[in-house]
Amino acid sequence: AGIMLTALGVAVTLAQQPADMVALLTLAALVAGGQALAFQAEAGAVSVGAVGALAGAALIGGGAAVVLAFAAVLADVVIRRPPVYTSIYNLGVRTASGLAAAFVLSFGPGSVPTVSAVAFGVAAGAVYYLVNTSLLTLAIAAEEGRGLLQVWRKSFAWLLPHYLAYG
């Protein structure tokens, strides 16, 4: 699943070819930094890297998703050294989350600072959260043999307000 989601992100990147490489690389550095400084909670790492991913979705579009996901996963590999299969899955999850947020934002008013732009930002944060936590919940529930709702409530329910604010 992680490889397929990442392949989708690569296809979108090739199709959209981000024009502003300086912005993309700056956001990649911010995402990697956010991931490197992630807070280790009992349920996993809590990172503000999603802020950079959402900014990339808003400013660059879906073409930024796989690059920003890769930056976060690379930082995680260097700092925490998770198993390879976890890193591959996380790359797919972050890519899919970024693509979903970019899709939502593609219907918005762009970078014009209006109330509707804020609403689309919040909606993109909610969609990023939904895709991200749903895919992670599936993986954790399957690996640990626990129920989906039990895993989601314990590990991710409390994060919703954070992702709304990130958006």
NORNORJO-V992885 format. One record per residue. PHI is phi in radians with two decimals (999 if undefined). NEAR is the number of other ideal C-beta (glycine too) atoms within 8 Angstrom. D_LAST is the distance of its C-alpha to the last C-alpha in Angstrom with 1 decimal. Layout:
phi=PHI near=NEAR d_last=D_LAST
phi=PHI near=NEAR d_last=D_LAST
//
This chain:
phi=999 near=7 d_last=25.7
phi=-1.08 near=12 d_last=23.9
phi=-1.20 near=8 d_last=26.2
phi=-1.15 near=8 d_last=25.7
phi=-1.15 near=13 d_last=21.9
phi=-1.17 near=14 d_last=22.3
phi=-1.06 near=8 d_last=25.0
phi=-1.06 near=11 d_last=22.7
phi=-1.09 near=16 d_last=20.2
phi=-1.11 near=9 d_last=23.3
phi=-1.07 near=8 d_last=24.6
phi=-1.14 near=13 d_last=21.4
phi=-1.07 near=15 d_last=21.5
phi=-1.17 near=7 d_last=25.2
phi=-1.26 near=7 d_last=24.8
phi=-1.66 near=9 d_last=22.1
phi=0.56 near=7 d_last=23.4
phi=-0.88 near=13 d_last=20.8
phi=-1.38 near=4 d_last=22.6
phi=-1.74 near=8 d_last=21.2
phi=-1.19 near=7 d_last=22.2
phi=-1.12 near=6 d_last=22.0
phi=-1.11 near=10 d_last=18.2
phi=-1.10 near=14 d_last=17.9
phi=-1.19 near=8 d_last=20.2
phi=-1.13 near=8 d_last=18.5
phi=-1.12 near=15 d_last=15.1
phi=-1.07 near=13 d_last=17.2
phi=-1.13 near=9 d_last=18.9
phi=-1.16 near=12 d_last=15.8
phi=-1.11 near=16 d_last=14.6
phi=-1.09 near=13 d_last=18.2
phi=-1.10 near=9 d_last=18.5
phi=-1.07 near=15 d_last=15.6
phi=-1.22 near=16 d_last=17.2
phi=-1.10 near=9 d_last=20.6
phi=-1.66 near=8 d_last=19.7
phi=-0.97 near=11 d_last=18.3
phi=-1.45 near=7 d_last=19.6
phi=-1.49 near=6 d_last=22.1
phi=-1.78 near=7 d_last=21.9
phi=-1.02 near=2 d_last=24.5
phi=-1.47 near=6 d_last=22.2
phi=2.46 near=7 d_last=21.1
phi=-1.49 near=10 d_last=19.1
phi=-1.95 near=9 d_last=15.9
phi=-2.20 near=11 d_last=14.1
phi=-1.60 near=8 d_last=11.2
phi=-1.02 near=14 d_last=11.9
phi=-1.10 near=15 d_last=8.8
phi=-1.07 near=10 d_last=7.1
phi=-1.13 near=14 d_last=10.0
phi=-1.12 near=19 d_last=9.8
phi=-1.21 near=16 d_last=6.4
phi=-1.12 near=10 d_last=8.2
phi=-1.09 near=17 d_last=11.2
phi=-1.09 near=17 d_last=10.2
phi=-1.30 near=11 d_last=9.4
phi=-1.54 near=10 d_last=12.5
phi=-2.01 near=12 d_last=14.9
phi=1.79 near=10 d_last=14.2
phi=-1.09 near=14 d_last=15.3
phi=-1.11 near=12 d_last=18.1
phi=-1.55 near=18 d_last=16.0
phi=-1.01 near=20 d_last=15.0
phi=-1.24 near=14 d_last=18.4
phi=-1.14 near=13 d_last=19.0
phi=-1.24 near=17 d_last=15.8
phi=-1.11 near=18 d_last=16.6
phi=-1.08 near=10 d_last=20.2
phi=-1.06 near=13 d_last=19.4
phi=-1.16 near=17 d_last=17.7
phi=-1.17 near=13 d_last=20.6
phi=-1.07 near=9 d_last=23.2
phi=-1.07 near=14 d_last=22.2
phi=-1.13 near=14 d_last=22.4
phi=-1.08 near=10 d_last=25.7
phi=-1.17 near=7 d_last=27.1
phi=-1.47 near=8 d_last=26.2
phi=-1.84 near=6 d_last=26.5
phi=0.92 near=5 d_last=28.6
phi=-1.27 near=8 d_last=27.5
phi=-1.04 near=5 d_last=29.8
phi=-1.01 near=5 d_last=29.5
phi=-1.08 near=7 d_last=28.7
phi=-1.18 near=8 d_last=25.7
phi=-1.12 near=12 d_last=24.4
phi=-1.12 near=11 d_last=25.0
phi=-1.12 near=12 d_last=23.3
phi=-1.09 near=14 d_last=20.2
phi=-1.08 near=15 d_last=20.2
phi=-1.14 near=16 d_last=20.2
phi=-1.10 near=14 d_last=17.5
phi=-1.15 near=15 d_last=15.1
phi=-1.12 near=15 d_last=16.3
phi=-1.08 near=15 d_last=16.0
phi=-1.11 near=18 d_last=12.4
phi=-1.15 near=20 d_last=11.6
phi=-1.11 near=13 d_last=13.9
phi=-1.12 near=12 d_last=12.6
phi=-1.12 near=16 d_last=9.0
phi=-1.11 near=16 d_last=11.2
phi=-1.07 near=10 d_last=13.4
phi=-1.05 near=12 d_last=11.1
phi=-1.18 near=13 d_last=10.1
phi=-1.14 near=8 d_last=13.9
phi=-1.58 near=6 d_last=14.7
phi=-1.42 near=12 d_last=12.8
phi=-1.41 near=7 d_last=14.6
phi=1.50 near=5 d_last=13.7
phi=-1.58 near=6 d_last=13.2
phi=-1.22 near=6 d_last=15.0
phi=-1.31 near=5 d_last=13.5
phi=-2.23 near=7 d_last=14.1
phi=-1.08 near=5 d_last=13.0
phi=-1.19 near=8 d_last=12.5
phi=-1.11 near=13 d_last=10.2
phi=-1.12 near=9 d_last=7.9
phi=-1.08 near=9 d_last=8.7
phi=-1.16 near=13 d_last=8.0
phi=-1.10 near=13 d_last=4.5
phi=-1.12 near=10 d_last=4.4
phi=-1.10 near=10 d_last=7.0
phi=-1.12 near=17 d_last=5.9
phi=-1.07 near=16 d_last=4.0
phi=-1.16 near=12 d_last=7.4
phi=-1.19 near=13 d_last=9.4
phi=-0.99 near=19 d_last=8.7
phi=-1.03 near=14 d_last=9.7
phi=-1.08 near=9 d_last=12.5
phi=-1.13 near=12 d_last=14.0
phi=-1.05 near=13 d_last=13.8
phi=-1.27 near=12 d_last=15.3
phi=-1.15 near=8 d_last=17.7
phi=-1.17 near=14 d_last=19.2
phi=-1.20 near=12 d_last=19.6
phi=-1.07 near=13 d_last=21.1
phi=-1.01 near=9 d_last=23.5
phi=-1.15 near=9 d_last=24.7
phi=-1.15 near=11 d_last=25.1
phi=-1.08 near=13 d_last=26.9
phi=-1.18 near=7 d_last=29.2
phi=-1.21 near=6 d_last=30.0
phi=-1.73 near=7 d_last=30.7
phi=1.18 near=5 d_last=32.2
phi=-1.91 near=7 d_last=30.1
phi=-1.27 near=6 d_last=28.7
phi=-1.03 near=8 d_last=25.2
phi=-1.11 near=6 d_last=24.3
phi=-1.08 near=9 d_last=25.9
phi=-1.13 near=14 d_last=23.9
phi=-1.08 near=11 d_last=20.5
phi=-1.06 near=8 d_last=21.3
phi=-1.25 near=8 d_last=22.7
phi=-1.72 near=12 d_last=20.2
phi=-2.28 near=12 d_last=16.8
phi=-0.98 near=8 d_last=16.7
phi=-1.21 near=5 d_last=15.9
phi=-1.45 near=10 d_last=12.6
phi=-0.91 near=9 d_last=10.8
phi=-1.04 near=7 d_last=10.0
phi=-1.13 near=8 d_last=8.7
phi=-1.21 near=13 d_last=6.2
phi=-1.11 near=11 d_last=5.2
phi=-1.19 near=7 d_last=5.3
phi=-1.01 near=11 d_last=3.8
phi=-1.10 near=13 d_last=0.0
//
